[in-house]
Amino acid sequence: MSGRRMQALAAARLWIGTPYRHQGSRRGVGADCVGLVRGVWRELYGSEPERLPAYSPDWAEAGGEDRLYEASLRHFSPLGGRDGEAGDLVLFRWREGRPAKHCGILDEGGRLIHAYEGACVLSSPLTPGWKSRICGTFRFPD
């Protein structure tokens, strides 16, 4: 495993147990899926690459823009396809043709570290149902 992927994975694992909080991005305090990735980014690079505007829980449906996917293209290295490795970012889309709505960081053993609404940041199995909804895989830049 490359050094950057190892660092991303180690940082993401530190967030496990952080309560789910919409728009949150503070380890141990609260995070949503985007906040988890923002927090890991800060731990790797020191500051976020762009300011994130406030967003509602239905942000992906409200504007129709694929903002999560577009931001990932701006700041991560796209891998194409659905196969990433531990420490890579993955995006999910619930239905074909709709914007990406969820993200997480691949864990070892076929698992995904993500903020689960109503619960916390956790590492859960990347089941076939989840895997079929992956719409992008990205690597944290070196």
Secondary structure, 3 states (H helix, E strand, C coil): CCHHHHHHHHHHHHCCCCEECCCCEECCCEECHHHHHHHHHHHHHCCCCCCCCCCCCCHHHHHCCCHHHHHHHHHCEECCCCCCCCCCEEEECCCCCCCCCEEEEEECCCEEEEECCCCEEEEEECCHHHHCCEEEEEECCC
